[in-house]
Amino acid sequence: MKTLSPSSRDAVVTVASDDGTVPVTVALWQISKVASRHLEHTVLGPAGLSLSDYTVLQLIDDDPGAKTLDVGRRAGMAKATLNGIVSRLEARGLLTRRQAVDKRIVQLGITAEGRAVLQRLQRAAAAAETVLLGRSTMAADLHQVIASVHALIAGEHDNVANDRPAVSPNRAVGVTGRADPAVVATGRQRERPR
């Protein structure tokens, strides 16, 4: 297995904050935690669901008949975790599971009740996100960051396979959507202080 070169591995992309700068990954994690807690407290908790439950319902609704393996992979969940969630949601009548022709494969489907619950939660989640984000452009910025991260991940897989440094122009843009002039001018990221 090949690894990234030390220069690309040591590069840190930061986001300005009131307390100085923090790595982008830390900023994204902080945003994720705040948004997740807000969603669980205001929308999902009262419905008796967790964020993981909600995620699984959404993934199954997006891909009816999806295999448990695929849902787990897309949700980033271990098989045992997913099985517990599926069992709870199935017991509540929100989804179904059935064996495919190949008995080793289990396919998941959302019930009519599950779809109704999901649609109600999606409307409430959209309202909660509006309250959380206000009138800022943060949502659009986050969608841009997510697209950049997906592209970067695909590029890093290619770079690792070809033993090339993983420097991407997408890294020049921070969460605010503003380019870091030093990165744009040099094409290199700022190095982490030693």
Secondary structure, 3 states (H helix, E strand, C coil): CCCCCHHHHHECCEEEECCEEEEHHHHHHHHHHHHHHHHHHHHHHHHCCCHHHHHHHHHHHHCCCEEHHHHHHHHCCCHHHHHHHHHHHHHCCCEEEEECCCCCCEEEEECHHHHHHHHHHHHHHHHHHHHHHCCCCHHHHHHHHHHHHHHHHHHHHHHHHHCCCCCCHHHHECCCCCECHHHHHHCCCCECCC
